[in-house]
Structure formats: C-alpha cells, structure tokens
Amino acid sequence: MDVHFVCPDGGSPANDDFSVDAHLAGLAALEELGVTWVGVPVPGDPLDRTVEALHRYGEEIIDGY
C-alpha cells in the first residue's frame, strides 16, 4: 500500500523563499510516518513558471534525496 501526503514544509519551489532544508526535514518526518508518495505544490499558470518550479524541485530536492 502506498500512502500519499503533501509536504508544505519549506514552501513552494515556485517562490524565491523556498527552503530546501525545511522541505527535506519535512520529507524525512513524513517518511518516518510511513508516507511513500509526496505531492508538491506548484503554480498552474503561467506554464513557464510551472515548468521552472518543477525543474527547481528536481534539481534541489529529488536529485539530492
């Protein structure tokens, strides 16, 4: 069984004040609780902002996790 949750810690990767350290700490806490899938809040428009946020999340969170 998979468990899905959103990790709001650190804010959105679309914002300049996104905190990688706070987000990673939030992910670790969720992992300890058994969460196996995490949703990430990203803007829906404009499309280039959405793509930029997803790239940032991939580089700063996924690649290092």
Residue frames as a rotation matrix with the C-alpha (Angstrom) as fourth column:
MET 1
0.584 0.812 0.000 0.00
0.812 -0.584 0.000 0.00
0.000 0.000 -1.000 0.00
ASP 2
-0.523 -0.690 0.501 1.19
0.666 -0.697 -0.264 3.50
0.532 0.196 0.824 -0.81
VAL 3
0.302 0.538 -0.787 0.49
0.869 -0.495 -0.005 6.48
-0.392 -0.683 -0.617 1.41
HIS 4
-0.211 -0.297 0.931 0.30
0.751 -0.659 -0.040 9.93
0.625 0.691 0.362 -0.21
PHE 5
0.460 0.300 -0.836 0.63
0.768 -0.606 0.205 13.27
-0.445 -0.736 -0.510 1.56
VAL 6
0.630 -0.269 0.728 1.59
0.335 -0.752 -0.568 16.84
0.700 0.602 -0.384 0.68
CYS 7
0.065 -0.691 -0.720 4.72
0.987 -0.063 0.149 18.32
-0.149 -0.720 0.677 2.25
PRO 8
0.811 0.312 0.495 4.16
0.420 -0.900 -0.120 22.07
0.407 0.305 -0.861 2.67
ASP 9
0.646 -0.610 -0.459 7.34
0.391 -0.252 0.885 22.49
-0.655 -0.752 0.075 4.75
GLY 10
-0.439 -0.898 0.024 9.70
0.572 -0.259 0.778 24.96
-0.692 0.356 0.628 3.14
GLY 11
-0.010 0.527 -0.850 7.01
-0.423 -0.772 -0.474 26.48
-0.906 0.355 0.230 0.94
SER 12
0.859 0.391 0.331 6.61
0.163 0.405 -0.900 26.17
-0.486 0.826 0.284 -2.80
PRO 13
-0.104 -0.943 0.317 9.56
0.728 0.145 0.670 25.67
-0.678 0.300 0.671 -5.16
ALA 14
0.216 0.251 0.943 7.97
0.881 -0.466 -0.078 28.42
0.420 0.849 -0.322 -7.26
ASN 15
0.973 0.197 0.118 8.74
0.118 -0.871 0.477 31.02
0.197 -0.450 -0.871 -4.59
ASP 16
0.279 -0.923 0.266 12.06
-0.277 -0.342 -0.898 32.75
0.919 0.177 -0.351 -4.00
ASP 17
-0.096 -0.299 0.949 11.89
-0.975 -0.163 -0.150 31.95
0.199 -0.940 -0.276 -0.28
PHE 18
0.801 0.335 -0.496 11.59
-0.307 0.941 0.140 28.18
0.514 0.040 0.857 -0.82
SER 19
0.154 -0.737 0.658 13.66
-0.975 -0.006 0.221 26.48
-0.159 -0.676 -0.720 1.89
VAL 20
0.115 -0.217 -0.969 15.35
-0.514 0.822 -0.245 23.31
0.850 0.527 -0.017 0.70
ASP 21
-0.850 -0.523 -0.059 16.48
-0.205 0.432 -0.878 22.39
0.485 -0.735 -0.475 4.23
ALA 22
-0.541 0.726 0.425 13.00
-0.691 -0.095 -0.717 22.81
-0.480 -0.681 0.553 5.72
HIS 23
0.375 0.699 -0.609 11.45
-0.918 0.370 -0.141 20.81
0.127 0.612 0.780 2.89
LEU 24
-0.202 -0.535 -0.820 13.96
-0.350 0.821 -0.450 17.97
0.915 0.196 -0.353 3.27
ALA 25
-0.950 -0.093 0.300 13.27
-0.312 0.190 -0.931 17.89
0.030 -0.977 -0.210 7.02
GLY 26
-0.109 0.989 0.097 9.55
-0.885 -0.052 -0.463 17.70
-0.453 -0.137 0.881 6.30
LEU 27
0.315 0.159 -0.936 10.07
-0.740 0.659 -0.137 14.86
0.595 0.735 0.325 3.85
ALA 28
-0.675 -0.639 -0.368 12.15
-0.227 0.655 -0.720 12.96
0.702 -0.403 -0.588 6.41
ALA 29
-0.757 0.459 0.466 9.40
-0.535 -0.026 -0.844 13.38
-0.375 -0.888 0.265 9.03
LEU 30
0.285 0.897 -0.337 6.77
-0.942 0.197 -0.272 12.11
-0.178 0.395 0.901 6.60
GLU 31
-0.032 -0.398 -0.917 8.98
-0.553 0.772 -0.315 9.17
0.833 0.497 -0.245 5.66
GLU 32
-0.928 -0.332 0.167 9.20
-0.300 0.404 -0.864 8.21
0.220 -0.853 -0.474 9.35
LEU 33
-0.347 0.891 0.293 5.40
-0.687 -0.028 -0.727 8.14
-0.639 -0.453 0.621 9.46
GLY 34
-0.340 0.154 0.928 5.26
0.356 0.934 -0.025 5.76
-0.870 0.322 -0.372 6.50
VAL 35
0.629 0.521 -0.577 4.44
-0.297 -0.525 -0.798 8.20
-0.718 0.673 -0.176 3.70
THR 36
-0.056 -0.633 0.772 5.66
0.554 0.624 0.551 6.76
-0.831 0.459 0.316 0.38
TRP 37
-0.179 0.057 0.982 4.43
0.919 -0.346 0.188 9.38
0.351 0.936 0.009 -2.14
VAL 38
-0.261 0.052 -0.964 4.54
0.578 -0.791 -0.199 13.16
-0.773 -0.609 0.177 -1.78
GLY 39
0.473 0.468 0.746 2.69
0.864 -0.413 -0.288 15.83
0.174 0.781 -0.600 -3.74
VAL 40
-0.569 -0.724 -0.389 4.38
0.742 -0.656 0.136 19.14
-0.354 -0.212 0.911 -4.41
PRO 41
0.516 0.789 -0.335 2.50
0.554 -0.605 -0.572 22.44
-0.654 0.110 -0.749 -4.65
VAL 42
-0.726 -0.672 0.145 3.40
0.547 -0.437 0.714 24.22
-0.417 0.597 0.685 -7.89
PRO 43
-0.358 0.604 -0.712 1.63
-0.415 -0.786 -0.458 27.06
-0.836 0.131 0.532 -9.69
GLY 44
0.088 0.492 0.866 -0.75
0.605 0.664 -0.439 26.22
-0.791 0.563 -0.239 -12.51
ASP 45
0.644 0.112 0.757 -0.05
0.721 -0.419 -0.552 29.30
0.255 0.901 -0.350 -14.58
PRO 46
0.548 0.107 -0.830 1.74
-0.834 -0.010 -0.552 30.58
-0.068 0.994 0.083 -16.46
LEU 47
0.987 -0.074 -0.140 3.13
0.045 0.979 -0.197 27.34
0.151 0.188 0.970 -17.86
ASP 48
0.250 -0.967 0.047 6.75
0.043 -0.038 -0.998 28.52
0.967 0.252 0.032 -17.91
ARG 49
-0.107 -0.228 0.968 6.56
-0.909 -0.372 -0.188 29.26
0.403 -0.900 -0.167 -14.16
THR 50
0.784 0.451 0.427 5.19
-0.580 0.778 0.243 25.76
-0.222 -0.438 0.871 -13.53
VAL 51
0.828 -0.518 -0.216 7.96
0.249 0.684 -0.686 24.13
0.503 0.514 0.695 -15.56
GLU 52
-0.014 -0.859 0.512 10.61
-0.356 -0.474 -0.805 26.26
0.934 -0.193 -0.299 -13.82
ALA 53
0.180 0.160 0.971 9.29
-0.983 -0.002 0.182 25.22
0.032 -0.987 0.157 -10.38
LEU 54
0.969 0.200 0.146 9.32
-0.202 0.979 0.000 21.54
-0.143 -0.030 0.989 -11.35
HIS 55
0.501 -0.861 -0.083 12.89
0.195 0.206 -0.959 21.81
0.843 0.465 0.271 -12.64
ARG 56
-0.109 -0.525 0.844 13.96
-0.727 -0.536 -0.428 23.54
0.678 -0.660 -0.324 -9.43
TYR 57
0.547 0.392 0.740 12.32
-0.808 0.479 0.343 20.84
-0.220 -0.785 0.579 -7.33
GLY 58
0.968 -0.193 -0.157 14.04
0.108 0.893 -0.436 18.14
0.225 0.406 0.886 -9.36
GLU 59
0.215 -0.962 0.170 17.45
0.077 -0.157 -0.985 19.74
0.974 0.225 0.041 -9.02
GLU 60
-0.321 -0.389 0.864 17.25
-0.689 -0.530 -0.495 20.85
0.650 -0.754 -0.098 -5.38
ILE 61
0.130 0.463 0.877 15.20
-0.936 0.348 -0.045 18.05
-0.326 -0.815 0.479 -3.83
ILE 62
0.934 0.352 0.058 14.89
-0.317 0.894 -0.317 14.91
-0.163 0.277 0.947 -5.95
ASP 63
0.541 -0.787 -0.296 18.50
-0.170 0.241 -0.955 14.80
0.824 0.567 -0.004 -7.19
GLY 64
-0.394 -0.768 0.506 19.83
-0.626 -0.179 -0.759 15.12
0.673 -0.615 -0.410 -3.63
TYR 65
0.292 0.590 0.753 17.36
-0.948 0.285 0.143 12.84
-0.130 -0.755 0.643 -1.89
